[in-house]
């Protein structure tokens, strides 16, 4: 009996001790979590989780562990623990939303979309579901089609620890301050919030060979202390420093404050706090950025009256070097959201840059550009997209004046430590144009043609087409270009392209054809109504191209020949074709072509079409290259459709070159005496040269 009583007593004592142990670890975790000591909270919660048997309590612990990892921006661990919370049916819908956020930060965009939609069903109307889906959809597109910015890890001065929030400390951009908790920092304790060492301000300088020096702590005992310092900004002269300092006391939430210091010799003087109206001890204020004129100081804070957790604010002063006074001003709802807006940067062009975890973005924090409207002063936002942004945290961007070059911070994969500093720059736009010079009729390559590039910016470049008929030019941005080709016994060819308004690299492809003057050249789509010779409107396009050809070949005289099919009598066809040819000549004269460069000739049905390679390829089976579309040939064809094709080919308007040494009378030079109808030696005329093509008899 005594033995049984002793056993029961031991069991009860063990049960009380075990329950007390569970409660003790849980309470320590709760206490740490309350004071935002997330790393410490996780350690205690995990111990309590291993001891609890109550499924409801275990589910609560799983959720709080997940929340702690989320607060530390540990997305891999957050994903794992939020997934566990959902599996044990933790009732808070935020478990689903935050699981989706973690998936997005880990680059699992398709899976994240599913979870955002699940959250939308649990909490209808919550914008975070819609924003999350849109973010994942755009993130995938941005990765597939990145911007032109080049991004490089600054491996030389990054460490295995956290390095972030770079800022230029000199006007020539050759000294860089940044925040780091690397070995050598003044605060040598482990932070209860993050589980890593305290942050300090460090600096590196560029030498004459454009190499960055080994980083060292910023000089001056007044700056780096056993507390945490970082996220700084300097004026253009580099003699006033603004930075963030966070005091950490056990079981107290003291928040972060902005301090300023002036340079004394090579070091910094004692730092003083910039006191903000409405800021309490627990208020977190930091990430200062001073404007170039030193009249506005931007910062991030959780001040009362904001739109979300942390907003971008600003304070102003009446004169440079004067005190910062007055109430903090929220920059407005275009920038600030229900989420966190942090790490502002005021650029010299008036644009404001910051990071947000709420606006449509790729992952955790994304970097945004805010452009003020000149009339309303309201901001228009744009995401900087990939590769500046990623599915990880991207923040703390700075620009090298007006140059599209600078630095930013990121926790993306491939770095040396937790957060790393990256350099970015925008390579110059690269444009080129290339193609082949071909014979318009035969598609044969034209070798040794002169190819002239003329740009609206005054550029003139000349080369010869290669042995394979090719050419290639480099082009400048924001320029219109014309390409002219020429070669003996060919009409000049031309083409054009423009790089105006283009913001991406591009390789243009442009083949240019040249008409050989040894054979007649068909004018496409010259059409008339049945039995009439008035040009139809659709004919004007082809004739306007002929005007360009004549203007580009000012030394030629041409014959305009019109042809019909064999239907109707010979005299009618001959008369109709002559009137049609003359209507073309009249149009060209109206367009400014000198009349003595033009000869109208109607051929009626006397010169059937000889099938060329292109026509044969278009209608294989019943015609072949070299066939002549005479009346007997056409009548032997098997179908009416085949016959109509041949009639159409015979109805054509074409031109051929009669002279190549014409000199314009407009230039006050005596015109050549060898006119087409004088039939000089070796000069082709309508009577002794195979004729030149038109639609519709």
C-alpha positions in Angstrom: 0.0 0.0 0.0 2.8 2.4 0.9 4.6 1.4 -2.3 1.5 2.2 -4.4 1.1 5.5 -2.6 4.7 6.4 -3.3 4.4 5.5 -7.0 1.3 7.6 -7.3 3.0 10.5 -5.6 6.1 10.2 -7.8 3.8 10.2 -10.9 2.0 13.3 -9.7 5.2 15.1 -9.0 6.6 14.2 -12.5 3.3 15.3 -14.1 3.4 18.7 -12.3 7.1 19.1 -13.1 6.5 18.2 -16.8 3.5 20.6 -17.1 5.5 23.3 -15.4 8.3 22.7 -17.8 6.0 23.0 -20.8 4.5 26.2 -19.3 7.9 27.7 -18.5 9.2 27.3 -22.1 5.9 28.5 -23.5 5.9 31.6 -21.3 9.5 32.5 -22.2 8.6 32.2 -25.8 5.6 34.4 -25.4 7.6 37.0 -23.5 10.3 37.1 -26.1 7.7 37.3 -28.9 6.0 40.2 -27.2 9.3 42.1 -27.2 9.9 41.2 -30.8 12.9 39.0 -29.9 11.9 36.5 -32.6 15.1 34.4 -32.6 14.8 33.8 -28.9 11.1 33.2 -29.2 11.7 30.5 -31.8 14.1 28.6 -29.5 11.6 28.5 -26.6 8.6 27.8 -28.8 10.4 24.8 -30.4 11.2 23.4 -26.9 7.6 23.8 -25.8 6.3 22.3 -29.0 8.3 19.1 -28.4 6.8 18.8 -25.0 3.1 19.7 -25.6 0.6 16.9 -26.4 -2.5 19.1 -26.7 -3.1 19.4 -30.5 -4.7 22.8 -30.2 -1.7 24.2 -28.3 0.7 22.5 -30.7 -1.1 24.1 -33.6 -0.8 27.5 -32.0 2.9 27.0 -31.4 3.4 26.0 -35.0 1.7 29.2 -36.2 3.8 31.4 -33.8 7.0 29.8 -34.9 6.0 30.4 -38.5 5.2 34.1 -37.7 8.6 34.5 -36.0 10.4 33.2 -39.1 8.3 35.5 -41.3 9.3 38.5 -39.1 13.0 37.5 -39.6 12.4 37.2 -43.4 13.5 33.5 -43.2 11.2 32.5 -46.1 12.3 28.8 -46.4 11.6 28.1 -42.7 8.4 30.3 -42.8 7.1 28.2 -45.7 7.8 25.0 -43.9 6.0 26.0 -40.6 3.0 27.8 -42.3 2.5 24.6 -44.3 2.5 22.6 -41.0 0.0 25.1 -39.6 -2.4 24.5 -42.5 -1.9 20.8 -42.2 -3.0 20.8 -38.6 -6.0 23.0 -39.6 -4.9 26.1 -37.7 -8.1 28.3 -38.0 -6.5 31.7 -38.8 -6.8 32.4 -42.6 -3.5 34.4 -42.3 -1.7 31.0 -42.2 -2.8 30.5 -45.8 -1.9 34.1 -46.9 1.5 34.0 -45.2 2.2 30.5 -46.7 1.5 32.0 -50.1 3.8 34.9 -49.4 6.6 32.5 -48.4 6.1 30.4 -51.5 6.4 33.6 -53.6 9.6 34.7 -51.8 11.0 31.2 -52.6 10.2 31.6 -56.3 7.3 29.0 -56.3 5.0 31.3 -58.2 2.4 28.8 -59.5 2.0 27.2 -56.1 1.7 30.6 -54.5 -1.1 31.5 -56.9 -3.1 28.5 -55.7 -2.7 29.5 -52.1 -3.6 33.2 -52.7 -6.8 32.0 -54.4 -7.5 29.7 -51.4 -7.1 32.7 -49.1 -9.4 34.7 -51.3 -12.1 32.1 -50.8 -11.6 32.2 -47.0 -11.6 36.0 -46.8 -13.6 37.3 -49.8 -12.8 40.9 -50.8 -9.3 41.0 -49.2 -7.1 42.8 -51.7 -4.0 40.8 -50.6 -5.3 37.8 -52.5 -5.7 39.7 -55.7 -2.4 41.5 -55.3 -0.6 38.2 -54.6 -2.0 36.5 -57.7 -1.1 39.5 -59.9 2.4 39.7 -58.4 3.1 36.1 -59.2 1.9 36.4 -62.7 4.0 39.5 -63.4 7.0 38.1 -61.6 7.1 35.1 -64.0 6.9 37.5 -67.0 9.6 39.8 -65.7 12.0 37.0 -65.1 11.4 35.7 -68.7 11.9 39.2 -70.1 14.2 41.1 -67.9 15.1 44.8 -68.1 18.4 45.9 -69.6 20.0 46.5 -66.2 23.1 44.5 -65.4 23.5 43.3 -61.8 26.7 42.2 -60.2 27.5 41.0 -56.6 30.1 43.1 -54.9 32.0 40.0 -53.8 35.1 41.9 -53.0 33.6 43.8 -50.0 30.6 41.6 -49.2 31.1 39.1 -46.3 29.5 35.9 -45.1 27.5 38.0 -42.7 24.9 40.7 -43.5 25.9 43.6 -45.7 23.3 46.1 -46.9 22.1 49.7 -47.2 25.0 51.3 -49.2 25.3 55.1 -49.4 27.7 57.4 -51.2 29.9 59.3 -48.7 31.6 61.6 -51.1 30.5 63.7 -54.1 32.8 61.8 -56.5 31.1 58.5 -55.5 34.4 56.9 -54.5 33.6 56.3 -50.9 30.8 54.0 -49.8 29.3 53.6 -46.4 27.2 50.5 -45.7 25.7 48.5 -42.8 27.2 45.2 -41.7 27.4 42.8 -38.7 30.7 41.3 -39.8 33.5 40.5 -37.4 35.0 43.7 -36.0 31.7 45.4 -35.2 31.5 47.3 -32.0 28.5 45.4 -30.8 29.8 41.9 -30.0 26.6 40.5 -28.5 24.1 38.2 -30.2 20.9 40.0 -31.0 17.8 38.5 -29.4 15.7 39.7 -32.3 17.7 38.4 -35.2 20.1 35.8 -33.6 23.1 37.5 -35.3 25.6 40.1 -34.2 24.8 43.8 -33.9 25.1 46.1 -36.9 27.7 48.9 -37.4 28.5 51.4 -40.2 31.4 50.4 -42.4 33.2 52.1 -45.2 35.2 51.2 -48.4 37.0 53.5 -50.8 37.8 53.2 -54.5 41.5 53.6 -55.5 43.0 54.9 -58.7 42.6 51.5 -60.4 38.9 51.6 -59.6 39.3 48.8 -57.0 37.4 49.0 -53.7 39.5 48.8 -50.5 39.1 46.3 -47.7 36.1 47.6 -45.6 36.7 49.1 -42.2 34.4 50.5 -39.5 33.5 54.2 -40.0 35.9 56.3 -38.0 34.8 58.0 -34.8 33.8 56.3 -31.5 30.6 58.5 -31.5 29.1 56.5 -34.4 29.6 52.8 -33.8 28.6 51.8 -30.3 27.6 48.6 -28.5 24.0 49.4 -29.7 23.0 48.8 -33.3 23.8 51.4 -36.1 23.1 51.4 -39.8 21.0 52.7 -42.7 22.6 56.0 -43.2 22.7 59.1 -45.6 25.1 61.9 -46.2 24.8 65.4 -47.7 26.7 66.1 -51.0 29.7 67.7 -49.1 30.0 64.5 -47.1 30.3 66.4 -43.8 26.9 65.6 -42.3 25.9 62.1 -41.6 22.4 60.9 -40.8 22.1 57.3 -39.5 19.8 54.9 -37.7 20.6 53.8 -34.1 18.6 51.1 -32.3 19.0 50.7 -28.6 18.3 47.2 -27.2 17.5 46.6 -23.6 16.3 43.3 -22.2 12.5 43.2 -22.0 12.1 46.7 -23.4 11.0 47.9 -26.8 12.9 51.1 -27.3 12.6 51.3 -31.1 15.1 52.9 -33.5 15.9 56.6 -33.9 17.6 58.9 -36.4 20.9 60.5 -35.3 23.0 63.1 -37.0 26.7 63.9 -36.8 29.1 66.4 -38.4 32.6 65.6 -39.5 35.5 66.8 -37.3 38.7 66.3 -39.1 38.8 62.7 -40.2 36.3 61.4 -37.7 32.7 62.1 -36.7 31.6 64.2 -33.8 29.2 63.2 -31.1 25.8 62.1 -32.6 22.6 63.8 -31.6 19.1 62.4 -32.0 16.6 64.1 -34.4 13.5 64.3 -32.2 10.3 63.9 -34.1 6.9 65.1 -33.0 4.6 62.2 -32.0 7.5 59.8 -31.6 7.4 57.7 -28.5 10.2 55.5 -27.0 8.7 52.4 -28.7 8.3 54.2 -32.1 10.7 52.8 -34.7 12.2 55.5 -36.9 15.1 54.9 -39.4 16.4 54.7 -42.9 17.1 58.4 -43.4 17.7 60.0 -46.8 18.5 63.7 -47.1 17.7 65.6 -50.3 20.5 67.2 -52.3 19.5 70.7 -51.1 19.4 69.4 -47.5 16.0 70.9 -47.0 14.0 67.6 -46.8 14.8 64.4 -44.8 12.9 61.3 -45.7 12.7 58.3 -43.4 10.6 55.2 -42.6 8.6 55.0 -39.4 5.6 53.5 -37.7 4.3 56.9 -36.5 0.6 57.4 -35.6 -1.6 58.4 -38.5 0.1 56.3 -41.2 -1.4 54.0 -43.7 0.2 50.7 -42.6 2.9 49.1 -40.5 5.8 51.3 -41.6 5.4 54.3 -43.9 7.7 56.8 -45.7 7.6 60.2 -44.0 9.5 63.4 -44.3 10.4 66.5 -42.3 11.4 69.9 -43.7 13.4 72.8 -42.4 13.5 76.5 -43.3 17.2 76.8 -44.2 20.3 74.6 -44.7 22.1 73.8 -41.5 19.0 74.9 -39.6 17.2 72.6 -37.1 14.7 70.0 -38.3 11.4 71.1 -36.9 7.7 70.8 -37.5 5.5 67.7 -37.7 6.5 64.7 -39.8 4.6 64.6 -43.1 3.4 61.4 -44.6 4.3 61.2 -48.3 0.9 59.9 -49.1 -1.2 56.9 -50.1 0.3 56.5 -53.6 3.5 55.4 -51.9 2.4 54.1 -48.5 0.1 51.0 -48.1 -1.2 48.7 -45.4 2.1 47.0 -45.5 5.7 48.1 -44.9 7.4 50.9 -46.9 11.1 51.2 -46.0 14.5 52.4 -47.1 13.7 55.6 -49.0 16.2 57.3 -51.3 15.8 60.8 -52.6 17.4 61.2 -56.0 18.6 64.4 -57.5 16.0 64.3 -60.3 13.1 64.5 -57.9 12.2 60.8 -57.9 11.8 58.9 -54.7 12.9 55.3 -54.4 11.8 52.9 -51.6 11.0 49.2 -50.9 7.6 47.7 -50.1 6.2 44.3 -49.2 2.6 45.2 -50.2 2.6 46.8 -53.7 2.6 44.4 -56.6 6.1 42.9 -56.6 8.2 39.8 -57.1 8.9 38.6 -53.6 9.3 40.0 -50.1 10.6 43.6 -50.4 10.6 45.1 -53.9 12.2 48.4 -55.0 9.9 51.0 -56.5 10.4 54.3 -58.2 7.9 57.1 -57.3 7.7 59.9 -59.8 5.9 63.1 -58.7 3.4 64.7 -61.0 4.4 68.2 -61.9 0.8 69.6 -61.4 -0.6 67.5 -58.5 2.7 66.4 -56.7 1.1 63.0 -56.4 3.4 60.0 -57.1 3.2 57.5 -59.9 4.7 54.2 -58.9 6.7 51.7 -61.1 8.3 48.5 -60.0 12.0 48.3 -61.1 11.4 44.6 -62.1 13.9 41.9 -62.7 16.9 41.7 -62.4 17.0 44.6 -59.8 14.1 43.0 -58.0 13.9 39.3 -57.3 11.7 36.9 -55.4 13.9 37.7 -52.3 14.1 41.0 -50.4 15.5 43.9 -52.5 16.0 47.2 -50.8 18.3 50.2 -50.1 19.0 51.4 -53.6 21.2 54.4 -54.4 22.0 56.1 -57.7 25.2 57.8 -58.8 23.7 61.2 -59.5 21.9 61.2 -62.9 23.8 58.2 -64.1 21.9 54.9 -64.4 24.3 53.2 -62.1 24.5 52.5 -58.4 24.1 49.9 -55.6 21.3 48.1 -53.8 20.9 45.4 -51.2 19.4 41.9 -51.7 19.0 38.6 -49.9 18.7 36.7 -53.3 20.4 33.4 -53.9 24.0 33.4 -55.0 25.3 35.9 -52.6 28.1 35.5 -50.1 26.0 36.0 -46.9 22.5 36.8 -45.7 22.1 40.3 -47.3 24.6 41.3 -49.9 25.3 44.6 -51.8 24.9 44.5 -55.5 26.1 47.0 -58.2 23.7 47.8 -61.1 24.2 49.7 -64.3 22.4 50.2 -67.5 24.5 49.2 -70.5 24.2 51.5 -73.6 21.5 50.4 -76.0 22.9 48.4 -78.9 21.2 48.4 -82.3 22.3 46.9 -85.6 20.9 46.3 -89.0 21.9 43.6 -91.5 20.5 41.8 -94.5 21.1 40.7 -98.1 21.2 42.6 -101.3 19.2 40.7 -103.9 18.0 40.9 -107.5 14.3 41.7 -107.2 13.3 39.4 -110.0 15.5 36.4 -109.6 16.4 36.6 -105.9 20.0 36.2 -106.8 22.5 37.8 -104.5 24.0 41.1 -105.6 27.7 41.1 -104.8 29.8 44.3 -104.6 26.9 46.7 -104.4 27.5 50.0 -102.7 25.5 50.3 -99.5 25.1 53.7 -98.0 23.7 54.3 -94.5 22.4 57.8 -93.7 21.0 58.8 -90.3 19.0 61.8 -89.1 21.8 62.5 -86.6 24.1 63.2 -89.6 25.7 59.7 -89.6 26.9 58.6 -93.1 28.6 55.2 -93.5 29.4 53.4 -96.7 30.4 49.8 -97.4 30.2 47.2 -100.2 28.0 44.1 -100.0 30.1 41.0 -99.1 30.7 37.9 -101.2 27.5 36.4 -99.8 25.5 39.6 -100.7 25.3 40.7 -97.1 25.8 44.0 -95.3 25.7 45.1 -91.6 25.7 48.4 -89.8 25.7 49.5 -86.2 23.0 52.0 -85.4 22.6 54.8 -82.8 19.6 55.3 -80.5 16.8 57.7 -81.3 17.8 58.0 -85.0 15.9 57.6 -88.3 17.9 55.8 -91.0 17.8 55.4 -94.7 19.8 52.7 -96.6 20.6 53.3 -100.3 22.1 50.7 -102.6 23.6 51.1 -106.0 25.5 49.2 -108.6 26.1 49.5 -112.3 23.3 48.0 -114.5 20.9 48.0 -111.5 18.4 50.5 -110.3 19.1 51.9 -106.8 17.5 50.1 -104.0 16.4 51.6 -100.6 15.0 50.8 -97.3 14.7 52.4 -93.9 14.5 51.8 -90.1 14.3 53.8 -87.0 15.6 53.4 -83.4 13.5 56.3 -82.1 11.6 55.4 -78.9 13.2 51.9 -78.6 14.2 51.0 -75.0 15.5 47.5 -75.7 18.5 46.2 -77.7 17.4 45.1 -81.2 18.9 43.6 -84.3 17.0 44.7 -87.4 16.8 42.5 -90.4 16.3 44.2 -93.8 16.8 42.6 -97.2 17.0 45.1 -100.0 16.3 44.2 -103.6 17.6 45.9 -106.7 16.1 45.8 -110.2 18.4 44.8 -113.0 17.9 47.2 -115.9 18.5 44.5 -118.5 14.9 43.4 -118.4 11.5 45.1 -118.0 10.3 45.6 -114.4 6.7 44.8 -113.5 4.7 47.4 -111.6 2.5 45.4 -109.2 -1.2 46.2 -108.6 -1.7 48.8 -111.4 -5.5 48.4 -111.9 -8.2 49.9 -114.1 -11.9 49.4 -114.4 -13.0 47.2 -117.3 -12.4 48.9 -120.7 -11.2 52.1 -119.0 -7.8 53.7 -118.6 -8.4 55.9 -115.5 -6.1 54.7 -112.7 -7.9 53.2 -109.7 -6.9 54.5 -106.2 -5.2 51.2 -105.3 -2.7 51.8 -108.1 -1.3 54.9 -106.5 0.8 53.0 -103.9 2.8 51.1 -106.6 3.2 54.3 -108.6 4.4 56.3 -105.6 7.1 53.7 -105.2 8.1 54.2 -108.8 8.3 58.0 -108.1 10.8 57.1 -105.3 12.8 54.9 -107.7 13.0 57.6 -110.3 14.0 60.2 -107.7 16.7 57.8 -106.5 17.9 57.2 -110.1 17.8 60.7 -111.5 20.0 59.7 -114.5 17.5 57.3 -116.2 14.8 57.6 -118.8 12.2 54.9 -118.8 9.4 53.5 -121.0 6.1 52.8 -119.4 4.6 49.8 -121.3 1.0 48.6 -120.9 -0.2 45.1 -122.0 -3.6 43.4 -122.3 -4.6 39.8 -122.7 -5.7 38.5 -126.1 -9.5 38.9 -125.5 -11.1 41.7 -127.6 -9.7 42.7 -131.0 -6.2 43.8 -131.7 -6.9 47.4 -132.5 -9.1 47.9 -129.4 -6.4 46.3 -127.2 -3.6 48.4 -128.7 -5.5 51.6 -128.3 -6.6 50.8 -124.7 -3.1 49.8 -123.6 -1.7 53.1 -125.1 -4.2 55.2 -123.1 -3.4 53.2 -120.0 0.4 53.7 -120.4 -0.2 57.4 -120.9 -2.3 57.6 -117.7 0.7 56.3 -115.8 3.0 58.8 -117.4 0.5 61.6 -116.6 0.4 60.6 -112.9 4.2 60.5 -112.7 4.4 64.0 -114.3 1.9 65.3 -111.7 4.3 63.9 -109.0 7.1 66.0 -110.3 8.9 63.7 -112.7 10.2 65.5 -115.8 8.2 64.5 -118.9 11.3 63.9 -121.1 12.2 61.1 -118.8 9.0 59.2 -119.6 7.8 57.4 -122.7 4.3 55.8 -122.9 3.9 52.7 -125.0 0.9 50.5 -125.5 1.6 46.9 -126.6 -1.9 45.6 -126.6 -1.7 41.8 -126.8 1.4 41.7 -128.9 3.9 40.7 -126.2 2.7 37.8 -124.0 4.2 37.4 -120.6 7.3 35.1 -120.3 7.0 33.1 -117.0 9.7 34.0 -114.6 10.9 32.0 -111.5 8.6 33.7 -109.0 5.5 33.3 -111.1 6.3 29.6 -111.8 6.8 29.0 -108.0 3.5 30.7 -107.3 1.5 28.5 -109.7 3.3 25.1 -110.0 1.8 22.3 -112.0 0.5 24.1 -115.1 3.2 26.7 -115.8 6.9 26.6 -115.5 9.8 29.1 -115.8 10.3 30.1 -119.5 6.8 29.4 -120.7 5.3 32.2 -122.9 1.6 32.8 -122.2 0.4 33.0 -125.8 -3.2 32.4 -126.9 -2.6 28.8 -128.0 -0.8 28.0 -124.7 -3.6 29.4 -122.6 -6.4 27.7 -124.5 -4.7 24.3 -123.9 -4.9 24.7 -120.2 -7.3 22.3 -118.4 -9.4 24.7 -116.3 -11.0 28.1 -116.6 -9.2 29.0 -113.3 -5.8 28.2 -114.8 -6.6 30.2 -117.9 -7.6 33.2 -115.8 -4.3 33.1 -114.0 -2.5 33.4 -117.3 -4.8 36.2 -118.5 -4.1 38.1 -115.3 -0.3 37.7 -115.8 -0.6 39.1 -119.4 -2.5 42.1 -118.2 0.4 44.1 -116.8 2.1 47.5 -116.7 5.9 47.5 -116.6 8.8 49.8 -117.2 12.2 49.4 -118.7 15.3 51.7 -118.7 16.0 53.4 -122.1 18.9 55.7 -121.0 21.3 55.8 -118.1 22.9 59.2 -118.7 20.0 61.6 -118.4 20.8 65.1 -117.1 18.0 67.1 -115.6 17.0 70.4 -117.3 16.1 71.7 -113.8 19.9 71.8 -113.1 20.4 74.2 -116.1 22.4 71.6 -117.9 21.9 70.8 -121.6 19.8 67.7 -121.9 21.3 64.7 -123.7 20.6 64.5 -127.4 20.3 60.8 -127.5 16.5 60.7 -126.8 14.7 57.3 -126.9 13.1 57.8 -130.3 16.3 58.8 -132.0 17.6 55.2 -131.7 21.3 55.8 -131.2 23.7 52.9 -131.4 23.1 50.3 -128.7 20.1 52.2 -127.3 17.0 50.1 -126.9 13.7 51.4 -128.2 10.0 50.3 -128.0 10.4 48.8 -131.6 13.5 46.7 -131.1 13.5 45.6 -127.5 11.5 42.8 -125.9 8.7 44.5 -124.1 8.0 45.1 -120.7 3.3 43.9 -116.8 -0.7 45.1 -115.5 -3.9 43.8 -114.0 -7.2 43.9 -115.8 -7.7 44.3 -119.5 
